């Protein structure tokens, strides 16, 4: 069977038995499902039905679901079966049939629909688990025996293999898997299903969801038992097509064949070539589907997964000697192969190819730089006879050259070398700390950074109270003063240190006989230090001080920070759930929000986003924040900022019925406090990352006042203060009429000029030679004039040139017969351009040039005329 026949055989079988066929869901899970970044199982889109949160469209469903898994990405290419992207065929029952019917369906479809030899089918069942208080699944054993499976082909496996649970708690139940014995050529007589050998190929898993697993590990029977099954299309294709690996099936072999064609290497040349071709085939197919579903390459979340897969494919293509750009060829073949089953691939073809071109071009440069350094590191390790590469060297590859760390590890592993993971993570954390400090400018040395770290460590930690109050009476825990500038540590501080995109607070520190202005607040982990300018008195450790945050500035910052959460929610609502925060800057005067999206926002899209944010502001929605465990926050669907490190306890900020995010920043208590929201700029920040800048509150009010004043003054100038739009429309209509008249006059003038030029030509050997000066210097207009002259002449060699001040423009346009005589427009134009101090070029039939010395234009025209006449003589 071909893959499409397998898919149809399965779906139609269950459709005939009362199951509703449903299309595959997206690889991007529903917004309510925050358990995974991508759809990893056939049942995942149906989780709300299994959990009883939503009512399914029917009690029986069947589907072929697109899935994408990356935990074993390093294994792809090494084995016959590991893939990132795959299709999972499934049949599902929600409180309808249970084990008896599911097992009967599986046996009948396997033996009659797929024509398997019953004597080669093996079964695994749940063997029991003391921790769960469950014994072996004897019910399933009896049901399989009733189908004719002898007991010696029924294998009991542990909880790890044959008990399914979606998480630490929730619906769960025993599994029963179906295996096909492929013979001793794939494994010895001692192997059994569950040994992970290639002899017994698992092709179908039946999950019997019968229990609810509690936090304490206890099980409670579900009121409605359900069935979840999964049959891998790729594995079934291996069996049906009689091949040894998924890469030889019709789902992947055409991609392997393309790699063979483009590289010139046989697939089985050696292990390295085989592995590279498998990776290119799998990854190119998977990334095509990810792009079609709206995932974009980025440095966070699912975009990071996509970028990692794309770059891994590009690197392996480089190893095969594929000449860039080549990755788009594999995407096009994927679309050809699978576009009928998944029409979205065809619809999104241009978008898919555009993103691939961008990533292949940008990462190609990274590969050139990084590969050279990596090869040097490998050589050095060989010369020093070490088995590892230092974390510092790996970090330099990542930080300086943008070389992905996972790729560094993988390429080094191929040479038998390892990297210090822990050391690399320490360097990454140090980099994040430096970014959080934010105080050192490009002119400051690392000494400043180190001084802040040492100062913070010199005294007990500061307690932050800035969420609750803006003023505090406290003590100075430590002081480091020099020339009126000082670093100080407070025992208790209301000052927010820069972090999560929010700028640090400012304010004052007062004590008897002195005062200091807070210029910056450095964050060091959960601790902080204040950079202050002493304006009067002397500051000493142990002094009792009164500290006060600039309240107006803080409130403006809080309004802008809450506005970024609203903007994030509005963008996801308008553009799709692929939109994720990719950075932000929250200041008192404005906010900046970077987000993953592959194209600029249209005028209407931007207007709808802005309107949506203002709707939420006008609705005066409450803003709440609460500390909770990270697991609880994830369960509630709180969004996290990629790249940020979160502890066991997190702060969740929730805008009522709008958004829920992990955030340590400060916020208003009601959206109405924001006042008004206005987008002032939208543009690109990085590849597939857009940036919006916006203003709120007083800044936005001033913006609208200025625009209203400009509109009023425009109305005065147009003579209609009350309705400047109508007045502007009349002016535009008048200008359009004048422009049309001007163009008509220009065409008539050009027609006359063309006639004059045509009459000035000299006929040489049946070809009209024209080399004249005209009152035009613009090259586009000159070309249009030359074409108009040539349209009335059968064969011509035309050279026209003009000047505007010192600027010179010239065009040569030769008909085919002129070129056949050996005359080149490019040669003539270069010679003439050199005389006027310019340059240009083109083809043999058309060329253009410019110059800077108009005083020699007539000389240049004479040279062009002589060259043409000489060439035609």
VOKE-521786 format. One line per field, with one value per residue (C-alpha): chain; x negated, y negated, z negated; residue in one letter. Coordinates in pm, whole numbers, plus 50000, padded with zeros to 5 digits. Last residue first. Layout:
BEGIN
kette: c(A ...)
u: c(X ...)
v: c(Y ...)
w: c(Z ...)
rest: c(a ...)
END
This chain:
BEGIN
kette: c(A A A A A A A A A A A A A A A A A A A A A A A A A A A A A A A A A A A A A A A A A A A A A A A A A A A A A A A A A A A A A A A A A A A A A A A A A A A A A A A A A A A A A A A A A A A A A A A A A A A A A A A A A A A A A A A A A A A A A A A A A A A A A A A A A A A A A A A A A A A A A A A A A A A A A A A A A A A A A A A A A A A A A A A A A A A A A A A A A A A A A A A A A A A A A A A A A A A A A A A A A A A A A A A A A A A A A A A A A A A A A A A A A A A A A A A A A A A A A A A A A A A A A A A A A A A A A A A A A A A A A A A A A A A A A A A A A A A A A A A A A A A A A A A A A A A A A A A A A A A A A A A A A A A A A A A A A A A A A A A A A A A A A A A A A A A A A A A A A A A A A A A A A A A A A A A A A A A A A A A A A A A A A A A A A A A A A A A A A A A A A A A A A A A A A A A A A A A A A A A A A A A A A A A A A A A A A A A A A A A A A A A A A A A A A A A A A A A A A A A A A A A A A A A A A A A A A A A A A A A A A A A A A A A A A A A A A A A A A A A A A A A A A A A A A A A A A A A A A A A A A A A A A A A A A A A A A A A A A A A A A A A A A A A A A A A A A A A A A A A A A A A A A A A A A A A A A A A A A A A A A A A A A A A A A A A A A A A A A A A A A A A A A A A A A A A A A A A A A A A A A A A A A A A A A A A A A A A A A A A A A A A A A A A A A A A A A A A A A A A A A A A A A A A A A A A A A A A A A A A A A A A A A A A A A A A A A A A A A A A A A A A A A A A A A A A A A A A A A A A A A A A A A A A A A A A A A A A A A A A A A A A A A A A A A A A A A A A A A A A A A A A A A A A A A A A A A A A A A A A A A A A A A A A A A A A A A A A A A A A A A A A A A A A A A A A A A A A A A A A A A A A A A A A A A A A A A A A A A A A A A A A A A A A A A A A A A A A A A A A A A A A A A A A A A A A A A A A A A A A A A A A A A A A A A A A A A)
u: c(46999 47225 46953 46797 47134 47206 46862 46867 47211 47102 46791 46997 47239 46950 46809 47151 47169 46829 46963 47209 46936 47094 47204 47472 47510 47761 47741 47969 47909 47565 47664 47601 47335 47265 46997 46931 46674 46840 46587 46603 46978 46936 46700 46910 47229 47081 46951 47284 47483 47273 47219 47119 47339 47586 47629 47748 47991 48137 48228 47995 48092 47825 47919 47756 47793 47575 47595 47398 47711 47967 47806 47918 47833 47978 47816 48027 47907 48211 48395 48762 48819 49137 49110 48743 48819 49072 48822 48556 48801 48893 48523 48454 48745 48607 48254 48358 48148 48399 48365 48223 47879 47848 47697 47922 47815 48090 48002 48037 47661 47620 47924 47849 48097 48220 48572 48615 48502 48763 49035 48935 48934 49287 49409 49233 49412 49745 49671 49565 49882 50088 49882 49931 50306 50330 50123 50350 50657 50498 50397 50758 50884 50627 50727 51092 51008 50803 51105 51329 51074 51024 51391 51444 51129 51204 50973 50706 50451 50705 50790 50423 50396 50687 50535 50200 50373 50561 50236 50064 50355 50355 49985 50027 50302 50081 49796 50042 50172 50024 49759 49670 49376 49436 49156 49173 48960 48937 48571 48502 48672 48897 49148 49447 49453 49677 49936 50174 50324 50550 50609 50379 50564 50871 50683 50725 50470 50178 49874 49523 49296 49219 49423 49556 49851 50231 50430 50772 51056 50939 50583 50369 50016 49856 49560 49357 49254 49038 48794 48814 48530 48610 48513 48868 49107 49372 49743 49980 50203 50351 50158 49838 49905 49977 49650 49463 49597 49796 49757 50054 50123 50449 50554 50923 51080 51189 51382 51231 50881 51002 51163 50845 50640 50889 50887 50507 50509 50789 50603 50283 50466 50636 50307 50135 49895 49550 49457 49322 49441 49259 49302 49110 49288 49164 49334 49333 49263 49238 49037 49117 48879 48980 48847 48957 49316 49508 49732 49782 50123 50270 50265 50565 50611 50239 50179 50454 50314 49963 50098 50290 49977 49774 50040 49987 49624 49712 49947 49695 49424 49649 49729 49360 49283 49560 49454 49082 48982 48910 48643 48614 48279 48133 47754 47576 47332 47240 47360 47226 47427 47586 47644 47517 47570 47703 47650 47871 47793 48014 48080 48303 48044 47828 48050 47893 48106 48018 47996 48135 48085 47912 47994 47821 47834 48061 48126 48296 48282 48458 48634 48581 48727 48560 48685 48920 48809 48832 48583 48460 48459 48780 48714 48923 48614 48552 48208 48078 47754 47566 47337 47214 47136 47016 46653 46643 46874 46932 47208 47359 47667 47814 48120 48492 48786 48993 49191 49336 49544 49674 49505 49193 49118 48789 48583 48212 47970 47703 47382 47063 47222 47386 47053 46871 47129 47125 46744 46742 46967 46758 46436 46585 46497 46715 46718 46988 47209 47234 47560 47777 47750 47999 47781 47478 47682 47796 47434 47336 47620 47495 47142 47273 47477 47163 46977 47255 47261 46881 46845 46768 46544 46563 46545 46918 46975 46815 47068 47356 47234 47174 47516 47685 47493 47626 47354 47441 47078 46992 47222 47265 46915 46770 46975 46831 46480 46552 46716 46390 46373 46335 46152 45800 45498 45347 45309 45651 45822 45650 45769 46128 46109 45976 46261 46508 46359 46398 46746 46861 46777 46907 47200 47313 47307 47521 47751 47862 47916 48085 48309 48429 48479 48673 48899 48978 49037 49296 49475 49490 49631 49890 50194 50020 49916 50263 50400 50282 50372 50338 50034 49840 49596 49589 49566 49281 49109 49137 48994 48701 48627 48651 48357 48122 47992 47715 47503 47540 47198 47336 47191 47357 47687 47623 47570 47885 48090 47962 48033 48392 48451 48307 48502 48826 48762 48675 48998 49176 49053 48798 48512 48710 48808 49183 49465 49774 49905 49746 49410 49436 49537 49238 49011 49112 49052 48715 48620 48697 48531 48228 48176 48203 47961 47709 47729 47683 47386 47218 47284 47124 47215 47562 47757 47525 47355 47409 47528 47831 47959 47888 48057 48354 48373 48381 48674 48856 48781 48963 49336 49295 49111 48733 48668 48908 48664 48626 48867 49158 49401 49676 49444 49249 49575 49722 49425 49476 49849 49803 50114 50250 50541 50741 51043 51263 51417 51690 51727 51349 51231 51020 50647 50413 50073 50098 50162 50454 50467 50816 50879 51016 50842 50773 50488 50445 50109 50051 49739 49473 49203 49058 48730 48583 48498 48650 48672 49044 49152 48918 48562 48409 48466 48226 48311 48388 48287 48467 48807 49031 49253 49531 49623 49957 49964 50197 50207 50327 50500 50479 50691 50535 50225 49849 49914 50089 50081 50042 49946 49771 49402 49313 49582 49413 49464 49651 49601 49878 49735 49696 50061 50189 50370 50699 50927 51055 50695 50673 50986 50853 50523 50711 50915 50604 50448 50184 50233 50301 50221 50065 49737 49758 49772 49934 49820 49987 50027 49804 49928 49751 49871 49674 49919 50207 50037 50117 50367 50389 50770 50821 50559 50472 50820 50982 50736 50748 51126 51166 50926 51116 51454 51365 51159 51413 51706 51882 51762 51555 51423 51128 50972 50625 50381 50066 49866 49497 49258 48945 48849 48672 48730 48420 48177 47889 48064 48287 48132 48029 48393 48506 48694 48810 49162 49397 49739 49988 50307 50488 50834 51115 51397 51665 51888 51955 51888 51708 51850 51592 51430 51483 51111 51124 51315 51078 50785 50912 50646 50381 50510 50286 49979 49704 49884 49628 49527 49661 49885 50019 50346 50599 50438 50495 50180 49960 49912 50261 50550 50588 50929 51219 51379 51683 51674 51975 51812 51792 51594 51360 51270 51273 51007 50774 50798 50765 50439 50295 50394 50229 49913 49896 50000)
v: c(44946 45047 45052 44730 44556 44673 44583 44242 44160 44268 44049 43754 43805 43804 43482 43322 43426 43277 42982 43217 43367 43592 43899 44164 44484 44714 45018 45210 45468 45598 45585 45331 45090 44772 44523 44156 43888 43743 43906 44240 44252 44243 44542 44739 44669 44791 45115 45188 45123 45386 45392 45724 45712 45945 45680 45431 45687 45745 45374 45152 44918 44696 44470 44163 43948 43660 43464 43138 42928 43158 43320 43530 43841 44050 44339 44542 44818 44896 45163 45139 44781 44639 44828 44734 44370 44470 44714 44443 44203 44462 44528 44155 44123 44404 44259 43912 43648 43514 43217 43429 43481 43710 44034 44209 44478 44618 44961 45060 45059 44720 44492 44169 44052 43698 43779 44038 43781 43527 43788 43895 43535 43484 43798 43694 43358 43531 43767 43478 43284 43588 43631 43265 43285 43597 43427 43123 43341 43533 43204 43085 43410 43387 43027 43129 43418 43184 42954 43245 43362 43007 42984 42708 42512 42504 42269 42528 42344 42307 42678 42768 42549 42739 43076 42976 42868 43197 43387 43198 43261 43630 43663 43468 43711 44005 43879 43807 44167 44413 44435 44706 44864 45191 45420 45724 46039 46272 46180 45891 45574 45499 45218 45059 44704 44462 44703 44516 44628 44421 44376 44641 44603 44755 45087 45125 45203 45052 45273 45335 45598 45955 46116 46462 46386 46412 46216 46078 46211 45995 45879 46132 46093 46415 46395 46713 46968 47267 47032 46873 46813 46589 46711 46721 46494 46707 46730 46831 47119 47200 47526 47335 47108 47408 47572 47245 47233 46926 46555 46338 46041 45876 45620 45528 45438 45078 45156 44840 44995 45323 45138 44933 45250 45380 45053 45060 45419 45343 45038 45239 45506 45245 45073 45403 45551 45632 45992 46304 46257 46306 46013 45706 45449 45096 44874 44498 44199 44374 44662 45027 45194 45529 45855 46146 46171 46442 46441 46797 46776 46590 46245 46064 46245 46296 45928 45820 46035 45897 45541 45592 45724 45433 45191 45325 45221 44880 44801 44918 44700 44392 44472 44508 44167 43997 44170 44085 44346 44232 44328 44207 44286 44414 44414 44746 44696 44335 44063 43711 43395 43258 43362 43722 43890 44244 44588 44827 45193 45500 45858 46127 46207 45897 45611 45266 44959 44633 44257 44226 43866 43813 43600 43482 43327 43578 43841 43840 44084 43970 44114 44321 44658 44905 44967 45258 45509 45808 45638 45298 45272 45150 44913 44970 45086 45236 45286 45047 45096 44797 44729 44376 44077 43759 43813 44176 44356 44723 44759 45059 45155 44805 44823 44794 44558 44645 44479 44623 44900 45256 45376 45178 45372 45535 45672 45605 45892 45880 45689 45732 45946 45642 45460 45751 45771 45395 45389 45675 45483 45170 45367 45511 45182 44887 44730 44962 44870 45061 45013 45280 45503 45739 45782 45856 46111 46277 46304 46455 46704 46804 46849 47074 47271 47335 47455 47700 47835 47888 48004 48348 48484 48814 48641 48695 48570 48240 48194 48270 48046 47753 47810 47797 47478 47300 47092 46723 46627 46423 46565 46924 46992 46797 47008 47328 47189 47086 47422 47591 47863 48225 48551 48410 48526 48175 48200 48359 48098 47824 47974 47993 47631 47521 47703 47524 47186 47249 47394 47084 46827 47012 47157 46812 46688 46981 46911 46581 46714 47037 46851 46595 46848 47082 46799 46708 47070 47131 46804 46885 47234 47137 47244 47555 47670 47584 47845 48130 48467 48337 48124 48422 48524 48200 47991 48208 48167 47791 47800 48007 47762 47474 47622 47584 47229 47314 47588 47926 48062 48337 48167 47840 48026 48144 47785 47667 47947 47864 47499 47566 47800 47549 47265 47461 47551 47187 47074 47324 47139 46864 46758 46721 46906 46871 47114 47040 47389 47392 47309 47610 47838 47731 47764 48128 48230 48052 48206 48564 48560 48353 48570 48892 48757 48664 49006 49192 48973 49027 49402 49458 49454 49595 49299 49268 48927 48686 48418 48287 48622 48814 48545 48553 48932 48890 48651 48895 49167 48989 49066 49321 49542 49593 49336 49517 49806 50170 50182 50413 50145 50244 50280 49959 49779 49893 49734 49405 49398 49451 49609 49441 49528 49342 49514 49380 49472 49241 49203 49242 49485 49319 49385 49277 49124 48850 48586 48787 49009 49037 49382 49576 49450 49767 49674 49893 49860 49967 50022 50157 50323 50641 50719 50369 50403 50182 50476 50402 50682 50979 51065 51409 51537 51277 50947 50786 51081 51294 51196 50894 50981 50724 50551 50441 50244 50261 49968 49922 49605 49235 48924 48652 48603 48601 48570 48726 49077 49402 49738 49991 49909 49729 49919 50247 50493 50825 51004 51184 51407 51707 51668 51748 51469 51605 51302 51448 51464 51089 51036 51261 51069 50738 50845 50979 50633 50732 50599 50245 50070 49780 49813 50191 50184 50429 50611 50378 50555 50632 50814 50997 51030 51267 51558 51334 51279 50916 50832 50458 50445 50813 50903 50558 50408 50707 50721 50349 50332 50634 50478 50148 50326 50527 50257 49973 49845 49512 49284 49079 49322 49242 49391 49281 49244 49059 48874 48793 48503 48535 48883 49186 49512 49652 49507 49256 49001 48866 48967 48610 48505 48754 48504 48316 48432 48310 48454 48421 48609 48864 48878 49090 48991 49172 49000 48722 48345 48377 48189 47977 47982 48358 48429 48668 48410 48122 48352 48408 48199 48404 48748 48787 48695 48431 48113 47839 47615 47861 47851 47504 47627 47343 47158 47464 47651 47540 47845 47764 48010 48296 48331 48514 48842 48926 49283 49509 49827 49731 49424 49654 49851 49534 49373 49674 49762 49393 49346 49674 49584 49240 49408 49643 50000)
w: c(54209 53918 53653 53774 53774 53418 53281 53452 53311 52961 52982 53102 52814 52567 52712 52688 52323 52232 52026 51854 51637 51369 51565 51595 51792 51958 52187 52421 52700 52598 52235 51964 51850 51663 51576 51530 51594 51903 52141 51964 52017 52396 52403 52156 52351 52679 52526 52350 52669 52847 53226 53382 53690 53517 53246 53509 53652 53304 53249 53046 52758 52601 52309 52152 51842 51725 51400 51390 51438 51596 51897 52190 52391 52671 52860 53104 53338 53555 53752 53851 53737 53585 53255 53229 53154 52887 52736 52724 52555 52291 52229 52189 51948 51735 51755 51633 51814 52068 52306 52589 52745 53046 53173 53429 53677 53902 54037 54405 54466 54303 54277 54087 53830 53778 53899 53622 53367 53483 53474 53127 53008 53149 52975 52655 52668 52721 52437 52216 52295 52200 51885 51792 51851 51636 51365 51374 51336 51048 50882 50897 50747 50468 50393 50374 50139 49918 49881 49788 49529 49392 49288 49032 49109 49485 49676 49747 49532 49250 49271 49245 48934 48778 48868 48719 48398 48378 48435 48154 47917 48012 47926 47601 47498 47589 47369 47087 47083 47332 47603 47852 48032 48215 48327 48556 48540 48838 48892 48657 48528 48824 48815 48647 48510 48316 48176 47943 47612 47386 47014 46869 46537 46701 46712 46337 46064 46257 46298 46166 46317 46203 46478 46559 46782 46780 47036 47127 46910 46615 46667 46480 46353 46223 45987 45968 45709 45805 45971 46313 46556 46850 47198 47330 47143 46976 47053 46775 46883 46544 46538 46610 46315 46094 46197 46129 45777 45690 45624 45720 45938 46033 46293 46300 46635 46682 47004 47157 47135 47283 47574 47614 47660 47917 48111 48138 48261 48509 48642 48684 48879 49100 49185 49258 49011 49141 49202 49032 48677 48348 48113 48002 47782 47715 47461 47425 47199 46860 47004 47075 47317 47461 47600 47815 47693 47874 48180 48305 48138 48429 48591 48438 48107 48057 48133 47893 47610 47654 47673 47348 47177 47319 47189 46835 46868 47013 46729 46471 46626 46613 46250 46166 46321 46126 45802 45812 45551 45196 44948 44591 44436 44110 44139 44079 44366 44443 44682 44656 44697 45015 45377 45350 45686 45645 45797 45602 45538 45572 45462 45611 45878 45909 46020 46044 45970 46141 46088 45735 45619 45284 44982 44665 44322 44160 44423 44761 45056 45372 45675 45989 46080 46316 46670 46736 47002 46769 46539 46424 46048 45882 45592 45275 45085 44742 44589 44849 45037 45174 45467 45469 45687 45513 45609 45481 45240 45161 44904 44724 44521 44520 44298 44360 44374 44678 44955 45277 45123 45174 45494 45408 45091 45203 44912 44966 44909 44641 44722 44927 45200 45357 45357 45520 45799 45852 45866 46116 46352 46315 46368 46685 46846 46921 47265 47405 47112 46787 46602 46768 46465 46627 46935 46718 46526 46850 46962 46629 46667 47011 46876 46596 46853 47059 46751 46672 47023 47036 47395 47542 47817 48007 48346 48413 48058 48158 48436 48200 47919 48155 48312 47971 47893 48202 48376 48341 48413 48105 47838 47954 48088 47797 47558 47705 47656 47296 47218 47308 47570 47462 47521 47494 47694 47709 48087 48126 47909 48107 48435 48305 48187 48527 48701 48475 48566 48940 48890 48703 48970 49274 49082 48967 49326 49438 49145 49296 49649 49543 49299 49553 49832 49602 49487 49848 49948 49678 49750 50120 50058 49795 49998 50130 49785 49653 49894 49665 49819 50175 50087 49953 50227 50427 50109 49982 50320 50291 49939 50061 50341 50090 49901 50198 50205 50166 50322 50154 50053 49831 49521 49630 49647 49293 49180 49356 49199 48851 48918 49017 48723 48474 48634 48606 48242 48171 48333 48109 47800 47852 48077 48396 48711 48773 48692 48900 48970 49315 49157 48927 49216 49425 49121 49081 49442 49453 49118 49216 49558 49453 49145 49346 49607 49339 49173 49499 49592 49254 49250 49591 49960 49885 50023 50323 50344 50637 50394 50583 50711 50391 50181 50420 50380 50001 50044 50273 50014 49730 49743 50025 49779 49782 49509 49276 49266 49375 49665 49740 49855 49615 49317 49365 49454 49123 48947 49135 49064 48691 48538 48226 48002 47737 47585 47305 46971 46849 46470 46436 46171 45898 45868 45590 45659 45396 45664 45801 46112 46265 46409 46707 47016 47214 47448 47757 47933 48293 48507 48276 48486 48345 48522 48506 48137 47868 47625 47575 47803 47759 47853 47784 48138 48280 48448 48785 49005 48747 48879 48909 48611 48607 48282 48133 47808 47509 47273 46915 46798 46732 46685 46465 46252 46306 46678 46975 46833 47025 46878 47097 47122 46800 46610 46690 46974 47005 47337 47530 47805 47573 47469 47816 48007 48144 48103 47775 47657 47712 47501 47223 47207 47210 46905 46735 46719 46462 46108 45999 45671 45856 45668 45694 46072 46315 46630 46879 47213 47511 47821 48102 48461 48686 48659 48767 49108 49177 49452 49382 49383 49297 49035 48899 48942 48770 48480 48403 48427 48195 47944 47946 47925 47614 47447 47444 47649 47580 47299 47542 47803 48024 48336 48440 48726 48623 48887 48839 48798 48581 48692 48544 48737 48911 48663 48671 48890 48617 48283 48193 48235 47971 47752 48067 48147 48420 48497 48784 48701 48914 48761 48619 48384 48181 47922 48170 48188 47854 47552 47374 47031 46984 46960 47256 47459 47368 47460 47815 47993 47809 47911 48214 48016 48011 48113 48058 47768 47513 47205 47281 47428 47398 47688 47912 48006 48298 48520 48642 48616 48860 49017 48849 48957 48744 48623 48664 48788 49157 49057 48869 49180 49396 49179 49176 49545 49639 49448 49575 49932 49899 49773 50068 50000)
rest: c(x x x x x x x x x x x x x x x x x x x x x x x x x x x x x x x x x x x x x x x x x x x x x x x x x x x x x x x x x x x x x x x x x x x x x x x x x x x x x x x x x x x x x x x x x x x x x x x x x x x x x x x x x x x x x x x x x x x x x x x x x x x x x x x x x x x x x x x x x x x x x x x x x x x x x x x x x x x x x x x x x x x x x x x x x x x x x x x x x x x x x x x x x x x x x x x x x x x x x x x x x x x x x x x x x x x x x x x x x x x x x x x x x x x x x x x x x x x x x x x x x x x x x x x x x x x x x x x x x x x x x x x x x x x x x x x x x x x x x x x x x x x x x x x x x x x x x x x x x x x x x x x x x x x x x x x x x x x x x x x x x x x x x x x x x x x x x x x x x x x x x x x x x x x x x x x x x x x x x x x x x x x x x x x x x x x x x x x x x x x x x x x x x x x x x x x x x x x x x x x x x x x x x x x x x x x x x x x x x x x x x x x x x x x x x x x x x x x x x x x x x x x x x x x x x x x x x x x x x x x x x x x x x x x x x x x x x x x x x x x x x x x x x x x x x x x x x x x x x x x x x x x x x x x x x x x x x x x x x x x x x x x x x x x x x x x x x x x x x x x x x x x x x x x x x x x x x x x x x x x x x x x x x x x x x x x x x x x x x x x x x x x x x x x x x x x x x x x x x x x x x x x x x x x x x x x x x x x x x x x x x x x x x x x x x x x x x x x x x x x x x x x x x x x x x x x x x x x x x x x x x x x x x x x x x x x x x x x x x x x x x x x x x x x x x x x x x x x x x x x x x x x x x x x x x x x x x x x x x x x x x x x x x x x x x x x x x x x x x x x x x x x x x x x x x x x x x x x x x x x x x x x x x x x x x x x x x x x x x x x x x x x x x x x x x x x x x x x x x x x x x x x x x x x x x x x x x x x x x x x x x x x x x x x x x x x x x x x x x x x x x x x x x x x x x x x x x x x x x x x x x x x x x x x x x x x x x)
END
